[in-house]
Amino acid sequence: MKFSSRHIKSQFVLQIGFFVLYSIAVSLIVFLTYRQIEKKRNAEFLMLNLRHSLSHSYITYCNFMLNVNNDDQFFLTGKNGSTSQFNSILENLTDSLNYTIQNNSLSEESANLGLRDSLISDINKYKNSFNYITLAILERGMKGYGNMKAIQELSDKILQHFAISKNPEFFLFGIKLKSLESDFNYSYNFREYSGLISLLDEISNEPSIGNPTNSDNQELSSLVSSYRSKIQYQNNTIQLLGSNDSDKGLINDFERNYKNLKNSFNKYAAVQHTKILSGIAEWKVFAIVIFILITLLYILLIWRLLIRIRGPLGQSIEFSYHLSKGKLPAEDLPIEGHFEFSNLNNSLNRIKASVKDKQIFIENLLKQRFEIDLSLQGKNDTFGKTLLALKENMRKARDEQLKYAEEYRLRRYRNEGIAKFSEILRSNADNLHKLADVFIRELVRYLEAMQGGLFLTNENDEQTLFLESAFAYDRKKYLKKTIAPGEGLVGACALEKKSINLTELPTDYLEITSGLGEAPPNNLLLMPVMNEGTLIGVIEIASLKKFEAHQIDVGEIIASSLASTIIAGRINSRTSELLEKSQQQAAEMAEQEEEMRQNLEELKATQEESARREEEMEGIINALSHSFCLLEYDLTGKISKVNQKVLTLLSLSSENVLGKSHSEIFGKGTKADSILFTKVIEGTAVEVIEKVKINNKPVELSNTFLPIHSKTGTTVKIINIMSVNF
């Protein structure tokens, strides 16, 4: 068959026509296919943004719950930045959802499946549960707002009535009431609520409150009843609100609604994804049929085109599918060799990297690692900025929580200490010695110290301090039982009437002994026991670790309470003594007349006997003067007379010896202290051996202290018969 030029031309034109038709068909198929791909890309991006918005709303809720207790704006206006942001996110989420339904081919099928109504309903429930939580928190209040403010005002009025009553038991009720109220307001624990109700029952059972007889008590009873109602209402509000650890309450409803909304959203996204994949598959089949009908020649070209598109498109679909399910693919999509998908793959890779960075960031936030940072994807990365703001808020909340916990620990330590020692003082007020032993032992333990001593004055000598009780001191500390004002650290504390806190102690002041050996203390605390400016005593506490400021503060408060108890005990004791003396005086008056008559008869005989005894005693003393060193003391312990042997031994004149105490002459290390002289004055002869230095030479003194009585049997002076061994 021969072909003319016209035939060839027509064939050429036909080929051109076929090519044009082929090009149009291919262009149409490519256009429609590309449109479906773009539609899927936009749908996937929109669904991802909706998912991020849903997560963002939950993070906003968490941020609200973390900071609401310190947000005055919220309690004043009923809303704040978090509530406005939450409602705005949900409005945008609803608008975006309506847009996907109105502008997507899946709207009809989604409606048939009931997903649209389910999503809208779940969003409304989610939003309403958040609003219910905000209303419950407003009702509960915080600090100076809401029901908590009303509770605090009622408790303050109750405490004012307690103060007016001047009842110590009411004072303890007030301390416990404020402590339990503080625990209940900030922990929302049922145990604190039960304790508070029990305390209110105990207060109501008081006769003056349960059965009031005057207007003040009636008002107090009314306040207690109102306070109980407010506490019960507050507890009901807290129970209604619930917590993350409970399966009941508004918070649990919010979590459940969030999960339901998330599940509904995932179902909707799955339907979207399935329909898009189905549409793409239909278009592929249609394209293949058209390509086969046109020409087998073009099938190879179309097939190669499909191969060129299908590979990277399938990778992108699978990659985005894993992202939509919350799974991060192990490897990134390739961005070289496929120009059509390089931007898509690059965007998906950046989304994956951003999600991974934010996931790691959130995990670190949950572990309270606030030193980590998050790189923003750009100036419009609102999710990243929100996470950074959340980190800062969580850090501030953590710091506030730690600060409150420390304040609560110090306040509880102070209140428990005051309550504990108030009970100790009350239980042992009638026995000063037992009170001192129990008090110093428990104070050393409460301050976590190792040793302690309690020095007190007495009614006869308000200047000299006597060691009344000690805890964990070794035997050497007991040798010095009396301390004058200004003498040593204890005397300095008594003189200045101020607490002394030493971290550097004098050498060899004292040692703390344990099973591991002996060691000097690292801290010594001396506190005056004062009552209205009058010194009652000094407390000395030694510890291996340093005392904290709150421990010193509690110690000073307890020391003041001890002073009041001792003063009250002394007054009670003095009152009892005066009462007993007045009763005895009546009986003694009758006896005195008879005794006066007998005394007049015996006086003459006694005077004669006394003169004879004085002559004998003078002879004995003169005989002892030749063999021993003799010293006479008055009842205050001052030397009133010495013989020549003493002056020769000391190499001193009588002017330098008379009028001074034993320790001033023979050194402060001597054993002749006020306790020894007290025993001698009471009629007991005491023998003491001392090792001292006289003129820089070691000397052993053997002292025998003897009381000299008057004719009535009263000690009038003390004689010391001293032998010296060099």
Residue, then its C-alpha position, 0 to 999 in steps of 0.5 A: m500500500k502506498f501512502s501519498s503525501r496527503h495520507i502521510k500528512s493526514q496520518f501526521v495530523l491524525q497522530i498529532g490529533f491523537f497526541v493532542l487528545y492524549s495530551i488533553a486526556v493526560s492533562l485532565i487526568v493529571f489535573l484531577t489526580y493532582r487535585q485529589i492529592e492536594k485535597k488529601r494534603n489539605a485534609e491531612f494538614l487540617m486534621l493535624n491542626l485540629r488534633h493539635s488544637l484539641s491537644h492545645s485545649y487540654i494543655t490550656y486546661c492543665n495550665f489553668m488548673l496549675n495557676v488558678n489558686n494564685d490568680d486573683q483576676f479569675f476570682l474577681t471576674g470569673k475568667n482569665g487568660s486560660t478560660s478565654q483561650f480555652n473557649s477560643i480554641l473550642e470555637n476555632l475547633t468547631d468552625s474548622l470542623n464545620y468547614t471540613i464538613q461543608n467543603n469535603s466530599l465526605s460530609e454526606e457520608s459522615a452525617n450518615l455515620g452520625l460522626r458530625d452530631s457525635l463530634i459536635s455533642d462531644i465538643n459541647k460536653y467537653k466545653n461545658s465540663f470545663n465551665y462547670i469546673t471553673l464555676a466549682i472553683l469560683e464557689r470553693g474560692m482561694k485565699g481572700y475569695g469565695n467560700m474559703k474567705a467566709i470560712q477564714e472570717l468565721s474562724d477569726k471571729i471564733l478565735q476572738h471569742f476564745a480570746i475574750s473568754k481567757n479559757p486556756e482550753f479554748f486557746l488550745f481549741g483555737i490553735k488546733l482549729k486554725s491548724l486543721e483549717s489551714d491543712f483542709n484549705y490547702s490539701y483538700n483531704f478528707r482526713e483533715y475534714s474529719g479532724l476539723i469536724s471532730l474538733l467542732d464536735e468537741i467545741s460544741n460539747e463544751p457546756s458554755i457553747g453547747n448550752p449557752t447562758n449569755s449573749d456572748n456564748q450564744e453568739l459563739s455557738s451560732l458562729v460555730s454552727s455557721y462555721r460547721s455549715k461552711i466547712q461541710y458546704q466547702n467539703n461538698t464543693i471539693q467532693l463535687l470538683g473531685s481530683n485526678d486520682s478520683d473516679k468521681g467529680l467534675i475533673n473526672d468528667f472533664e477527663r472522660n469527655y476529653k477522651n470521648l472527644k478524642n475517640s470521636f475525632n479519631k473516628y472522623a479522621a479515619v473516615q476522612h482518610t479512608k474516603i480520600l484513599s478510595g477516591i485516589a484509587e478510583w481515579k487511578v483505575f479511571a486513568i488506566v482505562i483511559f490510557i488503555l483505550i487511547t493507545l497501548l503506546y501511551i500505556l508505557l508512558i502513563w505507567r512510567l508516570l504512575i510509577r514516578i508518582r506512586g512511589p513517593l506518594g505512597q511513602s508520603i501517605e504512609f508517613s502522614y498516616h503514622l503521624s496522624k496515629g501519633k506514631l513517629p516514623a523511624e526515618d525521614l521522607p526523601i526530598e531529593g529526586h522527586f520535585e513534585f513531593s519535595n515540599l510535601n516531604n520536607s514539610l512532613n519531615r519538619i512536622k515529625a521533627s517538631v512533634k518529636d522535639k515537643q514530645i521530648f520537651i513535654e516528657n522533661l516537663l513531666k519529670q520537672r526538668f525545667e532547665i531544658d529548652l525548646s527551639l521554636q519552628g518560627k515566630n508563629d509557632t504558637f504551640g511551641k510558645t504555649l509549651l514554653a509558657l507552660k514550662e515557666n508556669m510549671r516552674k513557678a508552680r513548683d517553686e511556690q509549692l516548695k515555698y509553701a511546703e517549707e512554710y507549712r513545715l516551719r509553722r507545723y513545727r512551731n505549733e506542735g512544739i508549743a502544744k507539746f511543751s504546753e502539755i508538759l508544763r501543764s502536767n508537771a506544774d506542781n513538781l518543779h524538779k520533775l518539770a525541769d527533768v522532763f522539760i530539758r530532756e524533751l527540749v533537747r530531743y525536739l531541737e535535735a540536739m545532744q546535751g542540755g542543762l537548765f539553770l534556775t534562780n530561787e526565791n532567796d537568791e535571784q542573782t545566782l543560777f543553780l543547775e536544776s536539771a541536765f540531760a546527757y552531760d558527763r559527770k564533770k558538768y555537774l561539778k559547777k552547780t552554781i553560776a554568778p551573773g556574768e560568770g561564763l557563757v551561762g552567766a553572760c546570757a543571764l546578765e544580758k538577758k538575751s539569747i546567745n547562739l555560738t558556732e565557735l565554742p571556747t576550747d574544752y568548754l564541753e564534749i559530746t560523748s557517744g558510742l563513737g567517742e567524744a567530740p566538741p559541739n558545733n553549736l551552743l545555744l543559750m536562752p534566758v528564761m524570762n517573765e516580764g523582764t525578770l530572769i528566772g533561769v538560763i537554758e543551755i543546749a549543745s548540738l553537733k549540727k547548727f540550729e536553724a532560725h525556726q528552732i531558736d524561735v520555738g526554743e525562745i517561745i517555749a522558754s518564755s512559757l516555762a518562765s510563766t509556769i515556774i512563776a505560777g508554781r512559785i506563787n502557788s507554793r508560796t500561797s500554800e506555805l503562807l496558808e499553812k503558816s497561818q494555821q500553825q501560828a494559831a496553835e503556836m500562840a497557845e504553846q508560846e506562853e507555856e514555852m516563855r515561862q519555861n524558857l525564863e527558868e532555863l535561861k539562867a542555867t543556859q547562860e551559865e552552860s553557854a559561858r562554860r562551853e565558850e571557854e572550852m571551845e576557845g581553848i580547843i580552837n587555840a589548841l588547833s591553831h598551833s597545829f592546823c590552818l584555821l579559817e572562819y566563814d560567815l554564812t555567805g561563804k566569806i572568810s571572816k577570820v584566819n590564823q597565822k599559819v594560813l597567812t604564812l602559807l599564802s604569803l598574804s596579809s589578813e587584809n588581802v584574805l578577809g572578806k573574800s570567798h574560798s574560791e577567790i583565795f584558792g582558785k576557781g577550781t576548788k570544790a568549796d562552792s555554794i552547795l557545800f556551804t549550804k550543806v554545812i549550814e544545815g548542820t552537816a560536817v563536810e570533808v573535801i580534799e583539793k589540789v591547788k597551786i599556791n605561789n605556783k607550787p602544787v599543794e594538796l589541802s585536806n579541808t574539814f568544814l564544821p558548823i558552829h551553832s549558837k545556844t539555840g542550835t542555829t549555825v552562826k559561822i563555819i570553821n575550816i580545819m585545813s591540813v597542808n601536804f606539799 
